[in-house]
Amino acid sequence: MERDKLIVIKPGFADPAYPGNRFYCWHCALIEGILASFPDLATKIDVLRIDWPRPRQEVIELIGVEHQSLPVLILADDAEDGLSTGRYGERRFVEGKDAILEALSRRHNIPFPHP
């Protein structure tokens, strides 16, 4: 993979467990806020916004069926060691909002979140 790929859930989805309601993933919304705050970041990475329901075929094809929780950052081949939280074959990825924010700051020179 040539560039990092960030995968988030499109906002405004329905969950059959809660009829009549619309939702957003707040972790994905946080990451979208980072993209909006630092527009140059979106020129350095690929961003894929997908629908909420599982199975999430786009994710399965990249990092396997057991890693469908989003958001996720799939690291480019040139990413330094120590950033990934998981691996699928040779592909390394970062799960969890805090780890993703850390990786984006380290890889793409955006500011770090204040502690």
MMTF fields as JSON, N, C-alpha, C and O atoms, coordinates in Angstrom:
{
  "mmtfVersion": "1.0.0",
  "mmtfProducer": "UNKNOWN",
  "numBonds": 459,
  "numAtoms": 460,
  "numGroups": 115,
  "numChains": 1,
  "numModels": 1,
  "chainsPerModel": [1],
  "groupsPerChain": [115],
  "chainIdList": ["A"],
  "bondAtomList": [4, 2, 8, 6, 12, 10, 16, 14, 20, 18, 24, 22, 28, 26, 32, 30, 36, 34, 40, 38, 44, 42, 48, 46, 52, 50, 56, 54, 60, 58, 64, 62, 68, 66, 72, 70, 76, 74, 80, 78, 84, 82, 88, 86, 92, 90, 96, 94, 100, 98, 104, 102, 108, 106, 112, 110, 116, 114, 120, 118, 124, 122, 128, 126, 132, 130, 136, 134, 140, 138, 144, 142, 148, 146, 152, 150, 156, 154, 160, 158, 164, 162, 168, 166, 172, 170, 176, 174, 180, 178, 184, 182, 188, 186, 192, 190, 196, 194, 200, 198, 204, 202, 208, 206, 212, 210, 216, 214, 220, 218, 224, 222, 228, 226, 232, 230, 236, 234, 240, 238, 244, 242, 248, 246, 252, 250, 256, 254, 260, 258, 264, 262, 268, 266, 272, 270, 276, 274, 280, 278, 284, 282, 288, 286, 292, 290, 296, 294, 300, 298, 304, 302, 308, 306, 312, 310, 316, 314, 320, 318, 324, 322, 328, 326, 332, 330, 336, 334, 340, 338, 344, 342, 348, 346, 352, 350, 356, 354, 360, 358, 364, 362, 368, 366, 372, 370, 376, 374, 380, 378, 384, 382, 388, 386, 392, 390, 396, 394, 400, 398, 404, 402, 408, 406, 412, 410, 416, 414, 420, 418, 424, 422, 428, 426, 432, 430, 436, 434, 440, 438, 444, 442, 448, 446, 452, 450, 456, 454],
  "bondOrderList": [1, 1, 1, 1, 1, 1, 1, 1, 1, 1, 1, 1, 1, 1, 1, 1, 1, 1, 1, 1, 1, 1, 1, 1, 1, 1, 1, 1, 1, 1, 1, 1, 1, 1, 1, 1, 1, 1, 1, 1, 1, 1, 1, 1, 1, 1, 1, 1, 1, 1, 1, 1, 1, 1, 1, 1, 1, 1, 1, 1, 1, 1, 1, 1, 1, 1, 1, 1, 1, 1, 1, 1, 1, 1, 1, 1, 1, 1, 1, 1, 1, 1, 1, 1, 1, 1, 1, 1, 1, 1, 1, 1, 1, 1, 1, 1, 1, 1, 1, 1, 1, 1, 1, 1, 1, 1, 1, 1, 1, 1, 1, 1, 1, 1],
  "groupList": [{"groupName": "MET", "atomNameList": ["N", "CA", "C", "O"], "elementList": ["N", "C", "C", "O"], "formalChargeList": [0, 0, 0, 0], "bondAtomList": [1, 0, 2, 1, 3, 2], "bondOrderList": [1, 1, 2], "singleLetterCode": "M", "chemCompType": "L-PEPTIDE LINKING"}, {"groupName": "GLU", "atomNameList": ["N", "CA", "C", "O"], "elementList": ["N", "C", "C", "O"], "formalChargeList": [0, 0, 0, 0], "bondAtomList": [1, 0, 2, 1, 3, 2], "bondOrderList": [1, 1, 2], "singleLetterCode": "E", "chemCompType": "L-PEPTIDE LINKING"}, {"groupName": "ARG", "atomNameList": ["N", "CA", "C", "O"], "elementList": ["N", "C", "C", "O"], "formalChargeList": [0, 0, 0, 0], "bondAtomList": [1, 0, 2, 1, 3, 2], "bondOrderList": [1, 1, 2], "singleLetterCode": "R", "chemCompType": "L-PEPTIDE LINKING"}, {"groupName": "ASP", "atomNameList": ["N", "CA", "C", "O"], "elementList": ["N", "C", "C", "O"], "formalChargeList": [0, 0, 0, 0], "bondAtomList": [1, 0, 2, 1, 3, 2], "bondOrderList": [1, 1, 2], "singleLetterCode": "D", "chemCompType": "L-PEPTIDE LINKING"}, {"groupName": "LYS", "atomNameList": ["N", "CA", "C", "O"], "elementList": ["N", "C", "C", "O"], "formalChargeList": [0, 0, 0, 0], "bondAtomList": [1, 0, 2, 1, 3, 2], "bondOrderList": [1, 1, 2], "singleLetterCode": "K", "chemCompType": "L-PEPTIDE LINKING"}, {"groupName": "LEU", "atomNameList": ["N", "CA", "C", "O"], "elementList": ["N", "C", "C", "O"], "formalChargeList": [0, 0, 0, 0], "bondAtomList": [1, 0, 2, 1, 3, 2], "bondOrderList": [1, 1, 2], "singleLetterCode": "L", "chemCompType": "L-PEPTIDE LINKING"}, {"groupName": "ILE", "atomNameList": ["N", "CA", "C", "O"], "elementList": ["N", "C", "C", "O"], "formalChargeList": [0, 0, 0, 0], "bondAtomList": [1, 0, 2, 1, 3, 2], "bondOrderList": [1, 1, 2], "singleLetterCode": "I", "chemCompType": "L-PEPTIDE LINKING"}, {"groupName": "VAL", "atomNameList": ["N", "CA", "C", "O"], "elementList": ["N", "C", "C", "O"], "formalChargeList": [0, 0, 0, 0], "bondAtomList": [1, 0, 2, 1, 3, 2], "bondOrderList": [1, 1, 2], "singleLetterCode": "V", "chemCompType": "L-PEPTIDE LINKING"}, {"groupName": "PRO", "atomNameList": ["N", "CA", "C", "O"], "elementList": ["N", "C", "C", "O"], "formalChargeList": [0, 0, 0, 0], "bondAtomList": [1, 0, 2, 1, 3, 2], "bondOrderList": [1, 1, 2], "singleLetterCode": "P", "chemCompType": "L-PEPTIDE LINKING"}, {"groupName": "GLY", "atomNameList": ["N", "CA", "C", "O"], "elementList": ["N", "C", "C", "O"], "formalChargeList": [0, 0, 0, 0], "bondAtomList": [1, 0, 2, 1, 3, 2], "bondOrderList": [1, 1, 2], "singleLetterCode": "G", "chemCompType": "PEPTIDE LINKING"}, {"groupName": "PHE", "atomNameList": ["N", "CA", "C", "O"], "elementList": ["N", "C", "C", "O"], "formalChargeList": [0, 0, 0, 0], "bondAtomList": [1, 0, 2, 1, 3, 2], "bondOrderList": [1, 1, 2], "singleLetterCode": "F", "chemCompType": "L-PEPTIDE LINKING"}, {"groupName": "ALA", "atomNameList": ["N", "CA", "C", "O"], "elementList": ["N", "C", "C", "O"], "formalChargeList": [0, 0, 0, 0], "bondAtomList": [1, 0, 2, 1, 3, 2], "bondOrderList": [1, 1, 2], "singleLetterCode": "A", "chemCompType": "L-PEPTIDE LINKING"}, {"groupName": "TYR", "atomNameList": ["N", "CA", "C", "O"], "elementList": ["N", "C", "C", "O"], "formalChargeList": [0, 0, 0, 0], "bondAtomList": [1, 0, 2, 1, 3, 2], "bondOrderList": [1, 1, 2], "singleLetterCode": "Y", "chemCompType": "L-PEPTIDE LINKING"}, {"groupName": "ASN", "atomNameList": ["N", "CA", "C", "O"], "elementList": ["N", "C", "C", "O"], "formalChargeList": [0, 0, 0, 0], "bondAtomList": [1, 0, 2, 1, 3, 2], "bondOrderList": [1, 1, 2], "singleLetterCode": "N", "chemCompType": "L-PEPTIDE LINKING"}, {"groupName": "CYS", "atomNameList": ["N", "CA", "C", "O"], "elementList": ["N", "C", "C", "O"], "formalChargeList": [0, 0, 0, 0], "bondAtomList": [1, 0, 2, 1, 3, 2], "bondOrderList": [1, 1, 2], "singleLetterCode": "C", "chemCompType": "L-PEPTIDE LINKING"}, {"groupName": "TRP", "atomNameList": ["N", "CA", "C", "O"], "elementList": ["N", "C", "C", "O"], "formalChargeList": [0, 0, 0, 0], "bondAtomList": [1, 0, 2, 1, 3, 2], "bondOrderList": [1, 1, 2], "singleLetterCode": "W", "chemCompType": "L-PEPTIDE LINKING"}, {"groupName": "HIS", "atomNameList": ["N", "CA", "C", "O"], "elementList": ["N", "C", "C", "O"], "formalChargeList": [0, 0, 0, 0], "bondAtomList": [1, 0, 2, 1, 3, 2], "bondOrderList": [1, 1, 2], "singleLetterCode": "H", "chemCompType": "L-PEPTIDE LINKING"}, {"groupName": "SER", "atomNameList": ["N", "CA", "C", "O"], "elementList": ["N", "C", "C", "O"], "formalChargeList": [0, 0, 0, 0], "bondAtomList": [1, 0, 2, 1, 3, 2], "bondOrderList": [1, 1, 2], "singleLetterCode": "S", "chemCompType": "L-PEPTIDE LINKING"}, {"groupName": "THR", "atomNameList": ["N", "CA", "C", "O"], "elementList": ["N", "C", "C", "O"], "formalChargeList": [0, 0, 0, 0], "bondAtomList": [1, 0, 2, 1, 3, 2], "bondOrderList": [1, 1, 2], "singleLetterCode": "T", "chemCompType": "L-PEPTIDE LINKING"}, {"groupName": "GLN", "atomNameList": ["N", "CA", "C", "O"], "elementList": ["N", "C", "C", "O"], "formalChargeList": [0, 0, 0, 0], "bondAtomList": [1, 0, 2, 1, 3, 2], "bondOrderList": [1, 1, 2], "singleLetterCode": "Q", "chemCompType": "L-PEPTIDE LINKING"}],
  "groupTypeList": [0, 1, 2, 3, 4, 5, 6, 7, 6, 4, 8, 9, 10, 11, 3, 8, 11, 12, 8, 9, 13, 2, 10, 12, 14, 15, 16, 14, 11, 5, 6, 1, 9, 6, 5, 11, 17, 10, 8, 3, 5, 11, 18, 4, 6, 3, 7, 5, 2, 6, 3, 15, 8, 2, 8, 2, 19, 1, 7, 6, 1, 5, 6, 9, 7, 1, 16, 19, 17, 5, 8, 7, 5, 6, 5, 11, 3, 3, 11, 1, 3, 9, 5, 17, 18, 9, 2, 12, 9, 1, 2, 2, 10, 7, 1, 9, 4, 3, 11, 6, 5, 1, 11, 5, 17, 2, 2, 16, 13, 6, 8, 10, 8, 16, 8],
  "groupIdList": [1, 2, 3, 4, 5, 6, 7, 8, 9, 10, 11, 12, 13, 14, 15, 16, 17, 18, 19, 20, 21, 22, 23, 24, 25, 26, 27, 28, 29, 30, 31, 32, 33, 34, 35, 36, 37, 38, 39, 40, 41, 42, 43, 44, 45, 46, 47, 48, 49, 50, 51, 52, 53, 54, 55, 56, 57, 58, 59, 60, 61, 62, 63, 64, 65, 66, 67, 68, 69, 70, 71, 72, 73, 74, 75, 76, 77, 78, 79, 80, 81, 82, 83, 84, 85, 86, 87, 88, 89, 90, 91, 92, 93, 94, 95, 96, 97, 98, 99, 100, 101, 102, 103, 104, 105, 106, 107, 108, 109, 110, 111, 112, 113, 114, 115],
  "secStructList": [7, 7, 1, 7, 3, 3, 3, 3, 3, 7, 1, 1, 5, 7, 7, 6, 6, 1, 6, 6, 7, 7, 5, 7, 7, 2, 2, 2, 2, 2, 2, 2, 2, 2, 2, 2, 2, 7, 6, 6, 2, 2, 2, 2, 1, 3, 3, 3, 3, 3, 7, 1, 1, 1, 7, 7, 2, 2, 2, 2, 2, 2, 2, 7, 6, 6, 7, 7, 7, 1, 1, 3, 3, 3, 7, 7, 6, 6, 7, 7, 6, 6, 7, 7, 1, 3, 3, 3, 6, 6, 3, 3, 3, 3, 3, 1, 2, 2, 2, 2, 2, 2, 2, 2, 2, 2, 2, 2, 7, 7, 7, 7, 7, 7, 7],
  "xCoordList": [0.858, 0.0, 0.898, 1.835, 0.595, 1.436, 1.136, 2.045, -0.133, -0.527, -1.339, -1.968, -1.313, -2.188, -3.634, -3.975, -4.477, -5.901, -6.697, -6.572, -7.503, -8.363, -9.775, -10.313, -10.379, -11.747, -12.647, -12.376, -13.73, -14.702, -16.107, -16.316, -17.053, -18.456, -19.153, -18.984, -19.938, -20.744, -21.759, -22.375, -21.945, -22.923, -24.36, -24.608, -25.291, -26.707, -27.262, -28.188, -26.697, -27.152, -28.262, -28.406, -29.032, -30.093, -29.595, -28.821, -30.037, -29.752, -31.094, -31.896, -31.36, -32.651, -32.986, -34.155, -31.986, -32.238, -32.882, -33.419, -32.828, -33.397, -34.245, -33.839, -35.42, -36.258, -36.579, -36.849, -36.541, -36.914, -35.805, -36.025, -34.623, -33.506, -32.419, -32.273, -31.662, -30.488, -29.284, -29.406, -28.127, -26.95, -25.702, -25.673, -24.662, -23.314, -22.381, -22.691, -21.256, -20.212, -19.389, -18.764, -19.381, -18.699, -17.189, -16.526, -16.624, -15.182, -14.866, -13.866, -15.72, -15.536, -15.741, -15.02, -16.713, -16.964, -15.747, -15.402, -15.104, -13.88, -12.807, -12.162, -12.621, -11.628, -12.008, -11.132, -13.293, -13.74, -13.423, -13.075, -13.543, -13.19, -11.709, -11.34, -10.873, -9.433, -9.197, -8.411, -9.876, -9.733, -10.175, -9.543, -11.256, -11.742, -10.796, -10.617, -10.2, -9.313, -7.963, -7.327, -7.535, -6.237, -6.441, -6.133, -6.964, -7.334, -6.182, -6.422, -4.957, -3.816, -3.689, -3.157, -4.165, -4.092, -4.812, -4.331, -5.947, -6.734, -6.03, -6.406, -5.009, -4.237, -3.102, -2.492, -2.814, -1.696, -2.131, -1.314, -3.425, -3.936, -5.169, -5.765, -5.54, -6.796, -7.852, -7.596, -9.026, -10.121, -11.269, -11.718, -11.726, -12.833, -13.964, -13.793, -15.115, -16.302, -17.275, -17.71, -17.601, -18.431, -19.713, -19.836, -20.657, -21.92, -21.719, -20.763, -22.627, -22.533, -22.735, -21.98, -23.706, -24.004, -22.825, -22.006, -22.786, -21.826, -22.509, -23.73, -21.804, -20.347, -19.891, -20.556, -18.758, -18.174, -17.128, -15.944, -17.602, -16.769, -15.478, -14.431, -15.549, -14.358, -13.269, -12.084, -13.677, -12.728, -12.229, -11.035, -13.131, -12.77, -11.695, -10.746, -11.836, -10.861, -9.476, -8.475, -9.404, -8.121, -7.486, -6.282, -8.311, -7.717, -8.471, -8.259, -9.335, -9.967, -11.271, -11.577, -12.033, -13.379, -13.387, -14.361, -12.322, -12.293, -11.945, -11.912, -11.687, -11.289, -12.212, -11.748, -13.515, -14.482, -14.86, -15.653, -14.312, -14.61, -13.946, -12.808, -14.68, -14.174, -14.246, -15.055, -13.398, -12.478, -11.253, -10.956, -10.555, -9.297, -8.383, -8.839, -7.098, -6.083, -5.2, -4.541, -5.185, -4.333, -3.059, -3.091, -1.953, -0.676, -0.061, -0.141, 0.55, 1.321, 2.554, 2.958, 3.131, 4.285, 5.469, 6.278, 5.588, 6.741, 6.564, 7.451, 5.452, 5.214, 6.237, 6.579, 6.722, 7.708, 7.09, 5.881, 7.935, 7.49, 6.991, 7.416, 6.11, 5.63, 4.335, 3.771, 3.844, 2.582, 1.373, 0.298, 1.538, 0.387, -0.104, 0.661, -1.395, -1.996, -2.391, -2.785, -2.283, -2.656, -2.019, -1.418, -2.171, -1.603, -2.538, -3.136, -2.652, -3.39, -2.486, -2.365, -1.858, -0.831, 0.311, 0.853, 0.679, 1.751, 1.228, 2.012, -0.087, -0.691, -0.793, -1.294, -0.31, -0.388, -1.469, -1.698, -2.131, -3.213, -3.263, -2.649, -4.02, -4.169, -5.652, -6.425, -6.052, -7.438, -7.496, -6.523, -8.636, -8.839, -8.538, -7.497, -9.448, -9.328, -8.029, -7.405, -7.606, -6.388, -5.151, -4.282, -5.072, -3.93, -3.924, -2.858, -5.108, -5.194, -4.728, -3.955, -5.187, -4.761, -3.246, -2.606, -2.677, -1.224, -0.506, 0.469, -0.983, -0.343, -0.454, 0.511, -1.605, -1.758, -0.8, -0.22, -0.633, 0.3, 1.736, 2.48, 2.121, 3.495, 3.782, 4.867, 2.836, 3.072, 2.896, 3.571, 1.99, 1.594, 1.734, 1.18, 2.465, 2.85, 1.696, 1.819, 0.568, -0.46, -0.158, 0.557, -0.686, -0.412, -0.931, -1.834, -0.349, -0.796, -1.984, -2.088, -2.887, -3.987, -3.436, -2.497, -4.016, -3.598, -3.973, -5.079, -3.069, -3.373, -4.514, -4.85],
  "yCoordList": [-1.178, 0.0, 1.233, 1.337, 2.159, 3.336, 4.452, 5.171, 4.606, 5.665, 5.058, 4.012, 5.737, 5.324, 5.432, 6.305, 4.528, 4.541, 4.587, 3.702, 5.612, 5.8, 5.397, 5.877, 4.516, 4.072, 4.488, 4.186, 5.192, 5.664, 5.297, 4.958, 5.372, 5.094, 6.387, 7.416, 6.33, 7.477, 7.794, 6.878, 9.069, 9.426, 9.332, 9.314, 9.273, 9.271, 7.896, 7.76, 6.867, 5.504, 5.084, 5.642, 4.096, 3.522, 2.214, 1.493, 1.915, 0.646, -0.014, 0.541, -1.186, -1.846, -2.094, -2.261, -2.119, -2.302, -1.066, -1.142, 0.074, 1.328, 1.963, 2.956, 1.389, 1.868, 3.358, 3.879, 4.021, 5.431, 6.396, 7.606, 5.911, 6.781, 6.743, 5.757, 7.828, 7.924, 8.143, 8.747, 7.657, 7.685, 8.115, 8.14, 8.455, 8.613, 7.896, 7.748, 7.455, 6.862, 8.019, 8.753, 8.19, 9.37, 9.272, 10.306, 8.082, 7.969, 8.408, 9.085, 8.021, 8.439, 9.946, 10.602, 10.5, 11.94, 12.705, 13.763, 12.181, 12.788, 12.824, 13.852, 11.721, 11.643, 12.587, 13.233, 12.673, 13.616, 15.055, 15.885, 15.344, 16.671, 16.975, 18.108, 15.978, 16.149, 16.432, 17.313, 15.687, 15.921, 17.331, 17.974, 17.818, 19.167, 20.233, 21.291, 19.955, 20.917, 21.033, 22.086, 19.951, 19.916, 19.422, 18.27, 20.293, 19.86, 19.266, 18.452, 19.65, 19.07, 17.577, 16.843, 17.123, 15.702, 14.857, 13.788, 15.33, 14.57, 14.469, 13.639, 15.304, 15.193, 14.189, 13.808, 13.758, 12.848, 11.399, 10.481, 11.201, 9.86, 9.614, 10.553, 8.366, 8.015, 7.862, 7.237, 8.423, 8.328, 7.584, 7.949, 6.547, 5.743, 5.827, 5.467, 6.305, 6.405, 5.315, 5.278, 4.434, 3.288, 3.259, 3.955, 2.445, 2.286, 1.492, 0.728, 1.682, 1.089, -0.436, -1.11, -0.998, -2.423, -3.349, -3.115, -4.405, -5.478, -6.562, -6.691, -7.333, -7.323, -6.141, -5.746, -5.594, -4.443, -4.971, -5.081, -5.289, -5.989, -5.235, -5.853, -3.903, -3.106, -3.324, -3.366, -3.463, -3.673, -5.115, -5.363, -6.055, -7.476, -7.737, -8.479, -7.136, -7.351, -6.845, -7.377, -5.824, -5.227, -5.833, -6.084, -6.069, -6.523, -7.674, -7.952, -8.342, -9.549, -9.328, -8.219, -10.387, -10.347, -10.002, -9.433, -10.337, -10.103, -8.663, -8.335, -7.805, -6.422, -5.43, -4.598, -5.506, -4.629, -3.408, -2.582, -3.275, -2.095, -0.875, -0.936, 0.227, 1.451, 2.585, 2.55, 3.597, 3.835, 2.928, 2.337, 2.838, 2.11, 2.84, 3.383, 2.847, 3.426, 2.291, 1.629, 2.066, 1.037, 1.729, 2.68, 1.24, 1.909, 1.554, 0.414, 2.548, 2.319, 1.491, 1.408, 0.892, 0.012, 0.722, 0.079, 2.046, 2.767, 3.233, 3.9, 2.901, 3.329, 2.701, 1.526, 3.508, 2.999, 1.956, 1.942, 1.101, 0.076, 0.738, 1.842, 0.077, 0.554, 1.335, 1.635, 1.675, 2.416, 1.5, 1.862, 0.33, -0.541, -1.19, -1.449, -1.441, -2.195, -3.589, -4.428, -3.836, -5.136, -5.38, -4.494, -6.619, -7.048, -8.069, -8.893, -7.996, -8.985, -9.375, -8.631, -10.52, -10.887, -9.901, -9.71, -9.28, -8.277, -6.864, -5.932, -6.707, -5.383, -5.031, -5.818, -3.833, -3.335, -2.265, -1.514, -2.206, -1.238, -0.755, -1.331, 0.33, 0.958, 1.028, 1.614, 0.427, 0.48, 1.296, 1.352, 1.925, 2.713, 4.179, 4.522, 5.035, 6.462, 7.069, 7.851, 6.731, 7.33, 6.901, 7.723, 5.629, 5.132, 5.716, 6.001, 5.899, 6.499, 7.947, 8.373, 8.711, 10.107, 10.202, 11.066, 9.322, 9.286, 8.992, 9.661, 8.006, 7.631, 8.766, 9.044, 9.416, 10.531, 11.67, 12.282, 11.953, 13.009, 12.626, 13.444, 11.422, 10.978, 10.853, 11.217, 10.352, 10.103, 11.346, 11.492, 12.239, 13.291, 14.701, 15.655, 14.826, 16.122, 17.03, 18.251, 16.457, 17.308, 17.385, 16.531, 18.39, 18.492, 17.271, 16.568, 17.047, 15.968, 16.445, 17.634, 15.534, 15.934, 16.335, 15.721, 17.338, 17.777, 16.708, 16.17, 16.402, 15.319, 15.623, 14.803],
  "zCoordList": [0.0, 0.0, 0.0, 0.792, -0.899, -1.072, -0.083, 0.332, 0.302, 1.244, 2.374, 2.218, 3.52, 4.604, 4.126, 3.328, 4.629, 4.282, 5.582, 6.429, 5.728, 6.882, 6.497, 5.499, 7.288, 6.999, 8.157, 9.319, 7.807, 8.79, 8.314, 7.149, 9.232, 8.929, 8.536, 9.191, 7.464, 7.048, 8.148, 8.692, 8.485, 9.52, 9.001, 7.796, 9.946, 9.618, 9.309, 8.508, 9.943, 9.659, 10.627, 11.715, 10.205, 11.036, 11.629, 10.999, 12.834, 13.492, 13.783, 14.534, 13.206, 13.417, 14.89, 15.237, 15.744, 17.173, 17.807, 18.912, 17.106, 17.597, 16.49, 15.886, 16.226, 15.113, 15.23, 16.313, 14.077, 14.025, 14.379, 14.344, 14.717, 15.089, 14.027, 13.305, 13.94, 13.071, 13.974, 15.04, 13.557, 14.414, 13.648, 12.418, 14.433, 13.909, 14.865, 16.047, 14.367, 15.203, 15.757, 14.992, 17.072, 17.611, 17.458, 17.376, 17.419, 17.169, 15.742, 15.505, 14.793, 13.403, 13.268, 12.515, 13.989, 13.952, 14.485, 13.958, 15.513, 16.037, 14.945, 14.742, 14.257, 13.193, 12.039, 11.464, 11.699, 10.674, 11.091, 10.251, 12.379, 12.884, 12.688, 12.379, 12.866, 12.623, 11.138, 10.791, 10.265, 8.82, 8.443, 7.605, 9.057, 8.77, 9.342, 8.74, 10.491, 11.137, 10.438, 10.467, 9.816, 9.143, 7.709, 7.403, 6.821, 5.476, 4.663, 3.771, 4.949, 4.229, 4.496, 3.663, 5.636, 5.972, 4.922, 4.545, 4.458, 3.476, 2.126, 1.298, 1.89, 0.654, 0.782, -0.217, 2.008, 2.262, 2.473, 2.397, 2.739, 3.008, 2.145, 1.619, 2.007, 1.358, 2.444, 3.473, 2.224, 3.19, 2.519, 1.433, 3.182, 2.684, 3.703, 4.868, 3.254, 4.109, 3.662, 2.511, 4.601, 4.242, 5.068, 6.076, 4.625, 5.335, 6.618, 6.746, 7.559, 8.874, 8.926, 9.626, 8.226, 8.461, 8.173, 7.283, 8.968, 8.722, 7.92, 8.011, 7.155, 7.024, 6.18, 5.223, 6.552, 5.863, 4.887, 5.205, 3.701, 2.72, 2.396, 2.203, 2.337, 2.036, 3.079, 2.749, 4.341, 5.435, 5.421, 5.586, 5.226, 5.203, 4.16, 4.415, 2.997, 1.925, 2.297, 1.818, 3.145, 3.497, 4.752, 4.783, 5.799, 7.066, 7.719, 8.899, 6.988, 7.499, 8.222, 8.659, 8.343, 8.904, 10.397, 10.889, 11.117, 12.558, 12.937, 14.123, 11.96, 12.252, 11.558, 10.78, 11.828, 11.172, 12.008, 11.556, 13.216, 14.025, 13.394, 12.928, 13.39, 12.781, 13.785, 14.712, 13.601, 12.506, 12.586, 13.624, 11.46, 11.39, 10.411, 9.405, 10.716, 9.845, 9.364, 10.165, 8.068, 7.491, 7.039, 6.258, 7.538, 7.323, 5.972, 5.515, 5.351, 4.135, 4.489, 5.649, 3.475, 3.686, 4.328, 4.996, 4.139, 4.669, 6.123, 6.657, 6.766, 8.154, 9.083, 8.952, 10.026, 10.97, 11.896, 12.126, 12.413, 13.354, 14.632, 14.974, 15.319, 16.61, 16.559, 17.61, 15.387, 15.29, 15.238, 15.715, 14.669, 14.438, 15.725, 16.653, 15.744, 16.846, 16.392, 17.203, 15.079, 14.542, 13.198, 12.59, 12.751, 11.478, 10.858, 11.55, 9.536, 8.768, 7.613, 6.64, 7.711, 6.744, 6.868, 7.957, 5.774, 5.78, 6.034, 6.218, 6.044, 6.203, 7.684, 8.487, 8.037, 9.416, 9.51, 8.562, 10.663, 10.835, 12.273, 13.171, 12.461, 13.774, 14.083, 13.324, 15.206, 15.678, 16.963, 17.716, 17.209, 18.43, 18.178, 17.618, 18.592, 18.295, 18.795, 18.078, 20.007, 20.562, 19.779, 19.486, 19.444, 18.681, 17.271, 16.726, 16.674, 15.339, 15.386, 14.528, 16.376, 16.503, 16.671, 16.072, 17.48, 17.687, 16.367, 16.024, 15.643, 14.376, 13.35, 12.638, 13.264, 12.322, 12.659, 11.761, 13.941, 14.349, 14.004, 13.462, 14.304, 14.04, 12.545, 12.089, 11.797, 10.368, 9.497, 8.478, 9.895, 8.972, 9.546, 9.001, 10.631, 11.19, 11.551, 11.453, 11.97, 12.554, 14.043, 14.566, 14.737, 16.171, 16.935, 16.481, 18.076, 18.965, 19.782, 20.08, 20.15, 21.034, 22.414, 22.919, 22.99, 24.33, 25.348, 25.304, 26.254, 27.246, 28.176, 29.03]
}
